[in-house]
Amino acid sequence: MRVELAKWTDADGWELERGTLEGATGQDLVVVFGDAALISRPETYGRVLERYPGAEVIGCSTSGNILDDRVEDDCIVAHALRFERSRVRCVAMEVRDPKGSRAVGETLARKLAGAGLRHVFILSDGLHVNGSELAAGFNHACPEGVRMTGGLAGDGTAFKETWVVANGPARPRQVVAAGLYGEDLVVGYGCLHGWENFGVQRHVTRSEGNVVFEIDGEPALDLYRRYLGDEMARGLPATGLRFPLVVELAEGEEPVVRTLLAIDEEAKSLTFAGDVPARRVVMLMKTNLDGLIAAAKAAAEVARVEASGDGAALAVSCVGRRLVLSRQVEEEVEAVKEGIGEAFTLSGYYSYGELAPTGEHVHCQLHNQTMTLTTLSER
């Protein structure tokens, strides 16, 4: 496999960052990440195709672009992978209603199912999709042994509209899945968060999807405010990014982290970035910057595989992590670079949700506040 990493800006056009596809033969997969204002332009897809004619092109809007060892805005990042002995097939669907998210996942998984399927990389709209149900649909319909990773698109901190590229100009309300096939394909993945539980265990007593109305019989917003204290509570929902929930979905499954997105003063409810089922145990979480950075490096070390020749690493980190890390955000990316090693070229983005299995759990789940890595190479 050969890899090329390039960046587009309005001021300078294309700039080669690392690697080159010159002289290589095979099938190209190009993964593009960029600010919503740039990637939503119809001409952006044309520019990518001019540089990589005949490629399968997928991508999404972001809340920050990861470019090797940097985090940048106001640009398009193109990570081109030329597979010599593996093949790629991309399929996409529109999500008209979040309630149909599971069906979209099932349909896309069935379209990709076939001989030699090794891995599925998913990029989804970040605002009009139920990410938990989307993952459940892929889990249900993907062949046994096939793993899935990816993430939800971002829109900075605006939360207005997200965009997905699927072999055409970017569109909202879209999900794209890239099926990767071949015996010589080597895939690794890692997903860790670096947050710690605090306080007592509590039970969700009333919720609908990703909206929590009551915890231990008390209005959820009231409980959250009491834990945060007056000063922090005045900054909700933004300050809630520093205090996500950990949710035990089912016995024997890895708990997942859920980020607060919105509050409803009238209903006294909390809206999270993924489902929080009723009757589940939850706890608040906290962290320090060193914990987030150390977890990012550990996720990269888990994802690292032996690469003969070039390798590519695709990183999906949560917008909440970027906001918490603030000026130290590039330290997270530098830690990932150190963890995966020099054989891998790194790109990625800050997201509204991450998709990956965790621990011994083989099914894909929606996560928040994690650093999720997918590494790709060929034997």
N, C-alpha and C positions, 0 to 999 in steps of 0.2 A: 504494500500500500504506500502511496505517496500522498503528501499533504501540503497544502498551501494556505496561508493565512493572510488576508488582505483587508484593508480598511478604505471605505469611501467617505469623503467629506465634500461638502459643496465647494469649499475653498480650494482643495488640492486634488479632487478626483480620487482615483484608485492609487493606493500606496501598498506595495508588498511589504508585509511585516516579517514573515518567516516561511521557509520552505519554498518549494516550487514544483509545479506539475510538468515542467518542460521535459520533453522526451519520454514521459511515462505513458503507458497505454492501459486501457481498462475503462470501467464505468465510473462516472463522477456522481457523487452526492455532495451538494453544496448546502450548508446550513447557514442561514443569515439571521443576524440579530440586529435590531436597531430601534432608535427612538420612534415612537408612534408617528410623530410629525414627518419623519423621513421615510419610514418603511411603508406608510400608507399611500405614498405617491405612486401612481401607476408606472412612472418611468423607472422607479427603483428596480423592479423586476427585470425590465429591459436591460438595464446596466449590468445586472448580474449575469444575465444570459449572454450578453455580448462578450463578457470575460470568460464565461464557461459554457460555450455552446453545446447543446445536447445533454446537459446535466439534469439530474433530478434535483429540484430546488425546493427546500422547505425552510421555514423560518417564522419569526414572530416579533411583535413589538415588546419592548422591555421597560424595566425600571432601572436601567443601567447596563452597559455592555462590558463583558469581560474579554479582554484582548491580551492574550499571553499573560504578562504579569501586571496588567494595568486595568483600571476601571474607568471607562470613558462614556461621555454623553455626546449627543449631536454628531453621531456617525453611524455608518452601517458596517458591521463586521461580517465578512464572508469567510467561512471555514470550508475549504474544498478538500474532499477526500476522494482519491482515485484508487478504487479497488481493482487489483490485478486478477484475483481468483475468487472474488465474491461478487454478489449482485445485489441490487437495490430495487425495491418497488415501493412507490408511494401512493397512498389513497387518502381521500379527504371527503368530509361531509359537513353540511351545515347543521348547526344545532338551533332549531327554531324555538325550542322551549327547554329550559333546564330540566323539566320532568322527563324529557326524552334522552337525557345524557347516557343512561345505561344502554339504551337501544343503539345509540350511535357507536358506543364502544364495541358492542357485540357485532354490529354490521361491519365495522372496519376490520376487526380481528378476523372475521370469517373471510373477508376479501383477501387478506394477506396469507391465510393458512395455506400451506403447500409444502412440497418436498424441500428440505434444506433450510427452513426458516429457523434462525438462531436467536434473533432478538428483534424487538419492536421499539422504536424511538418515537415518542408522541409529543406533539406541540398543540396546545389547545387555547381557544379563546379563554380569557381569564375572568370575565364578568358575567357571562350568560350561560355558563356551564356549571353543573353540579359535578365537581371534580371527583368526589367520592364515588358517585354513581357511574361516572365515565370509567374510572378504574375498575369498578365491579364488572362492568360490561366486557372490558378487555379480558379480565381474569376468567370470566365464564366461557368465552368463546375461543380464546387462544389455545393452541395445542399444548398439551402437557410438556413441561420442561422449557417452554419459551418464556423468557423474562421480558419485562417491559419497564422502561424508564422514560423520563422527560419532564415536562412542566407546563404550567399555565402562563400565557402571555401576560405582560405588564403594560402599564401606562403611566410610568413615573409614579408620582403620588397623587395623580389626578383621579384615578378610578372612574374614567368616563367612557373610554372605548379602547378595546384591544384588537390587534390585527394578527392574522395568520397567513403565511405564504404557503401555497401548495401548487407548485408548477404553474403559477400565474400571479398576477398582481395581488397584493395582500387584500384580505377581506375580513370583516368582523364576523363573529358567531360561527367560526369554522374550527374544525379539528383535523389535523393531518397526522398520519402515521406512516413511518418509513419502516418497511420490513427489510431486514438484512439476512441474506441467505448465503450458505456455503460452509463446507467443512473446515476451510482454512481460516475462517473468521474467529478472532479471539476477542471476547467481550468481558469487561469487568465493570462493577458498579459498587458504589458506596454511598451511604446516606446517614449522616449524623448531625446532631444539633448543638450540643454543648450547654443546654439549659438544665437547671436543677429544680426539683420539686421543693415547695415550702408550704407551711401551713398544714391543715388537717385534710384528710380525705373527705370529699363531699359527693353527694349523688344528684344527678340531674333529675329533677322531678317533673319538668314539663319542657318539651322542645318540639320544634317542627323543622326537620332538615338541619340547616345550619343556624337556626335562630333559637336561642335558649331563653326561655321565659322565667323558669324557676330553678333554683338550686337549693336543695334541702327545704323545699317549701317556701322559700323566700324569693322575692323578686330578684332576678339575676343581677340587674344593674345596681340595686342597693347593696348587694353583697360585694360586688366588685369595688364599688366606691369605698366601702368600709375598709377593705383590705389595702387599697391604694393610699388612703388618707386624703385630706382635703386638698392639698396642693396638687398632687398627682391627679386626683379625680377631676379637677377643673380642666385638665388638658385632654380628657377623653374625647374621641376614641384614640387619638394619636398616642397618648401615653400608654395606652393598653398594649402597644407593640412591645413594650418592655416586660409585660406580664402575661404571656400566653397561657393557655390551659393545656394540660396533658390529659388525654382521654384514654381510658382503658376500654377498647372496643369490644373485646370478648376474651374469655378465659383462654390462655395459651397464645394469644396474639400480642405482638409488640404494641405498646401504647403509641399514640400519635399526638403530635403537637398541633394545636389550633390557634391561629392568630386572630385577634379581635379586629374586625373591619368597621363596625358601625354600632351605634347605640340608638335606642328608641325611648325617648323620655316618657312618652305617654304609656307605652306598653311595658316600660321598665325591663326591656329585653336587650340582649346582646347578640349581634350577628357576627359569626365567625367565618373564616375562609374555607371551612369544610364542615361536613356533618358532625353534629354532637348528639348522638342518640339519647333518648330518655332512659333512665334507670342505669346509666353508666357512672362509674366512679371517675371523678375529675379532681385535679389539684392545680393550684396556681404554680407558675414557674418564674424563676429569675435567673440572671446570669451576670457574668462580668466579661469584659472584652477578651481577656486572655482565654476564657473558656470557649468562646465562639471560635477564635482563631485556632486553638488547639484541636477542636472538633473538626474544623475544615481540613486541617492537615491529616487527621486520622481517617477521615472519609476518603481522601485521596490515596492514602496508603492501602486502604481496603480495596479500592478500585484498580490499583496498579496491577498490570499483568506484564508478562514477558513479551517484549515487542522486538521482532526482527525487522529492522528498518524503521520507517516512520510509524508513529502512532498518533491518534487524535484523542483528546479529552474534551468532553462537553460538560460544562458546569452549569447547574441551575441552583442558584441561591435565592433566599427569600428577600423581598424588599424590606421586610422588617429587620433583617440582619444588617442591611445596608444603613438603615436609619439609626439603628443602635450603635453600629461601629463608627458611623459618621466619618471623620477624617482618617480613621484607621482602617477603612474598608479595604484598601489595597494590601494591607497586611494579611487579610484573609486569603486573597488571591495569591500572594507570594507564598503563603504556607501551603496552598494547594500545589503550586508549581514545585515546591520542594518535595512534597509528598509523592507526586506522580513520577518525578524524574525527568531528565532531559530528553528522553526518547519521545515524549508526548508534547505535541503542540496544543495549547489550551485556548479555548474560547468558551463563551457562555453568556449568561445574563442573569439579572435580578428579576424575580418572578412574583406572581400572585399565588403560587403553589407549586410544589414539587411532586413528581411521580416516581416511585421506586419501591422495590421490596426493601425490608430492613431485617437485620439479624437473621434468624433461621426461618423467618416468614417468607415464603416463596412468592406470594401473590403481591401484585403492585398495589400500593395504597397512595392516597393523597396525603401529603405532608405540608406543614408550614414550618418556618423558622429553621430549616435544615440547609446544609450544603450537600447537594446531590451530584455525584460524578458518574459519567459513563465513559469508559475508555474503549477504544476500538483499534484493532491492529489485525494483521494477517500473519499466519505462520510462514 
